[in-house]
Amino acid sequence: MDFGLVLQTDPPASRVVDLMKRAERCGFTHGWTFDSAVLWQEPFVIHSQILAHTTGLKVGPMVTNPGTRTWEVTASTFATLNDMFGNRTVCGIGRGDSAMRVAGRRPDTLARLGEAIDVIRDLAEGREAEVDGQPLRIPWVRDGKLPVWMAAYGPKALALAGRKADGFILQLADPYLTEWMVKAVRAAAAEAGRDPGSVTVCVAAPAYVGDDPAHAREQCRWFGGMVGNHVADLVARYGEHSDLVPEALTSYVKERHGYDYSHHGRAGNPSTDFVPDEIVDRFCLLGPAEAHIEKLKALRELGVDQFAVYAMHDAREATIDAYGAEIIPALDR
């Protein structure tokens, strides 16, 4: 199992770079950042510094979207980083939550997302693609490689990830839901004539190593609110009780009343008081290192290839170090 570190690009950018350097020293293979231009600093500028100050760490957004940048600009940005640092990027992409909503726009449609996945990958790897009816090719790309991993929850999005994406990003660490969603992605891949095992599975969730469960929950409760934004969209689309979406995912958003993106992804987010302890425990990895190891082994058995640690809490360094000293070595066996 690979391990990634996920950070917001809060200033100073040097702090983000230092934490990514620390993660690589501890055995992490991927460094991910949020991508929301109004809420945080521009991630791709910081990615260049992360790549310059690490030796093998792969970087990417978790996640970008098709709406805030034109697709040829996104592709050219990845291709430039790859040309400079040797194909060490991954394009995590989704419909757009905070980046689009904070700017007063709706997340993109799945149809547009599916088209963007193909175009961005083709352009970044030097092939011709059609953008808004115009055939384009980036002529200076040589030997470019850009895996595109798609974030998804709902049945149509899971099917799209299986048909088109090189990887599937699931932003929660509940084993029951992971099994359900991985099966859906792999079934769609097989139906599309693809090798289901070729789709990389990345589970991303907060991890907090320590012996105070109440404190850990309060530091990670924000995650249930972030996931709840997507779940609320699913409930609006499919209904509260639908065979298409597990109630194990949707039931907890009944008490959700609005969401303030100014606190998005941050400990102490006041918009997440509706998130019960049970959801925090199910969606996150909390407790001593042994508890993390046990849950990660269960996720690995379900086909998870990478666990990406959301580290938006008050124990970032301690958690990175604990993963490097105890948890990552245990998953190498």
N, C-alpha and C positions, 0 to 999 in steps of 0.2 A: 504494500500500500504506500502510495506517495502522500506527502503532506504539504499543504499550502498555508500561507498566512494571509489573512484578509484585513486591510486597514482602510480607514478613511484618510483622504489626503488633506488633513488639517495642517495649517501652518504651525511650526516651520517645517518645510519639506525635508530639511536635513534630518529631522526626527524620524520621519517615515523611512528614509533611506537607512538610517542606523538600525532601526528595528528589522528591516529586511536583511541587512548584513548579519545581524544576530541570528535571524531565522536560518539563513544558509549555513552558518557555522554549526547550528544545532541539528542539521540534517533535513531541513525543509527543502523541497525541490521547486516550489512555485510561490511567487509573490503576487497577490491580487490586491486591487484597490477598487473602491467605489468610483462611479463615474456620474457625477451630477454637478454641472458646471457652476450653478449658482450657489449650492450649499458648500462645496469644497473646492480646493485648488485643482487646476487642470492636471489630470492624472498622467497623460502621455509625456508631458514635460518631466514629471517626476520619474516615470518609468525609465527614461533615458539615463537618469542618474543612478537608479537602482541597478540597471544593467552595467553601467560603467564601474560600479563599486562592488559588484559580485562577479563570480567566475562562471557559474553554471545555472544560476537561478533563472527560471522562466517566469515571465511577467505578463499580466493582462488585466483587463477590467472585469469586475464582477458586480454589475455587467454594464456594457454600453448598450446602445439602442439604435434603431435605424433613423431616428427623427432629429437628433440634435446636431448631427454632422452629415454632410452629403457623403454618399457611399464611397466615391472615389477619394475623398479626403481621408476617410477612415482607413481605406485600403492602403493609400500612400503612406499614412503615418505608420502603420504596422510594417509595411515593406521597408521603410527607411530604417526603423529600429532593427529589423532583421538584417539589413545590409550592413549596418554598423556593428552589430553584436552577434551575428551568426544564428539566425532563425531561433531566437529564444523568446518568442511571444506566442500567446494564445488569445484569441478573440472570444471572450465571454460576451454573450449578447442576449437580450430579451426585448420585450415590447416597450419597456421604459416605464418606470414608476415615478420615483422622485424627480428625475431629470426632466421629464415631460410635464408632470403635474405642477411642479413649482413654477414652471414657465407658462402655466395657464393652458397647456395643451393636453389632449388625451393620449394615453399610450397608443402605439401603433397597432394596426391590425395584424393578425397572424399571417395573412396573405402577404402583406408588405414585409414582415419579418422574414418569411421564407424566401422571398425574392432577394432581400438584402444579404442573407447568408450566402447564397450562391454568388452574388455579384462581388461582395467584399473578398471572399476567398479567391475567386478567379482573378480579380485584379491584383491582389496582393501576391499571387503566385505567377503573375506574368501573362495570364491568358486574357483574351478579349472578352468583354461582357457588355451588355446593353444597359445603359442608365438613362431612364426617362426617354427611351426611344432612340438614344444616341449610342452607337457602338464606340467603346473606349478600350484602350489598352495602355498600361503604364510601360513605356518602352525600356526603361532602365532596370527593370527587375531581372535579376539573374539568380536562378536556383532558389527562389523564395518558397517558403513553406509556412502556411498559416492554418493551424487547426482552428475550427470555429465550434465553440461549445455553447449550447443554448440552455437558458434557464426556463423551467416549465413546471406547472402544477396541474393544470386542467387537462381533460382528455384530448381536446383538439391540439393543445400545445405539446403534450407528450407525444402524440402521433407525429407532429411536425418534426420534433427533435429526432425521433426514430428514423424518419424518412430522409432528413437532410443534414443533420449536425454530426460533427466528428465526436462530440462529447455532450453529455447531459449533465446540467448543474441542478441539483436539488437542494434548496435552501431550507433544510431541516434535517434532523438526525434521528427521527423516529423510525425504528426498524420496521414496524408494520406498514407505515406509509411508504417507506423506502422500497420495500419488497413490491408493493402494489404498483408503484410508479416505474420502477426499473422493468418490471414485467411488461407494462404498457409500452414503454419505449422500445424494448427489444422485439415485441410482437410487431410493432409498426415497421421496424427495420427489416424484419424477416419478410413482411408482406411487400415491402418495397424492393425486395431482391437483394438486400444488403446482408452482410454477416452481422448478426446481432452483437456478437462479441467485439466487433470493431468499434462500437460506440463507447468511449470512455465515460465512466460514471464518477462524478464528483459530488460528494455530499459536503455542504458548507453550513456551519453552525457555530455559535459561540461555544468555547471551551474554557472552563475555569477550574483550575486545579487547587484544591484546598479542602479543609475539614469543617468549614462553616457553611452548611447548605443554605441557611436563610440569607446570608450575605451574598453568596454566589447567585442565588435566584434574583435578588434585587439588582445585581450588576448585569444580569442577562435577560431580564424580563422584556426589555426593549425589543428583543428579537421576535417575540410573539406578536408584538404590534406590527413590526415590519412585514412578517409573513401574513398577518391579518389583512393588510391592504390587498394582497393578491387573493386571499381567501374570500374577502368580501366581494371582489369582482366575480369570483366563481359562483357564489351564492346568488348574486344578482342575475347571472347568466343562466344557471341551471336550476335554481330553486334551493330552498333550505334542505329538502329531503329528496335527493336525487340518486338514482343508481349509478350515475356517471361519475360522481365524486364521493369519496368515502366520508361518512359523518364524523369519523375520527379526525378528519381535517377541518370540517366546516362548523362543527357544533359550537366551538368556543367563541365565535365572533358575534353571538347573539347580543351580548352586552356592549358591543363596540359602538361608540358614538363619536364619529369624526376622528380626524387625525391631523396633528400639527407637524408639518415636515421640518420645522425649524429645530426639532429635537430628534430627527430621524436617525436611527441607528446609534443612539446614545444612552448610556446608563442614566437612570432617573427620568426617562421620558414620561411626562405626565399623561400622554395619550395612551399608555399601555396598562392603565389600572384595571382594565377588563380581563387581562391575561391571567388565568389561574396558575397556581404553583404546578399543577399537573402538566400543563402545557409546557412550562419552562423545563421541567424535568424530562419530558418526552422529546422536545425539540432540540435540547442542548446537551452538552456533556459536562457534568458537574461532579464534584467530589474528589476523593483521592485518586492518585494515578491509576490504582488498580481498577477503579470503576470505569475510567476512560478506556483502559486496555480491554476490559470485558465487552464494552459496548462497541468499540471499534472492531474487535474480532467478529462480533455478530454482523456488523455492517459489511465487513469484508466477505463473509460467507454469502451475503446477498448480492455480491458482485460489485461492490464499491471499490473503485480503483484509487481514489484520492479523497482524503478528508482535509477540508480547508477550514482553518481555525479563524473565526471572527474574534478579533481581540480588541473590542471596544469596551474595555472595563478597566478597573484600577489595578490589575495584576498582569499587565501585558508581558513584562520581562520575566516574571516568575513562571507564567504559563508557558512561554516559549522555551525557557530553560528546562522546565519539568518535562516537556515533550521531548526535548533533545536528550535529556539524561535517562529517562525511564520509559516513555511511551513509544517513541519512534523505534528504539532498539527492540522493544517487545513485539512490535508488528513486523519486524524484519525476519522474525523466526517463523 
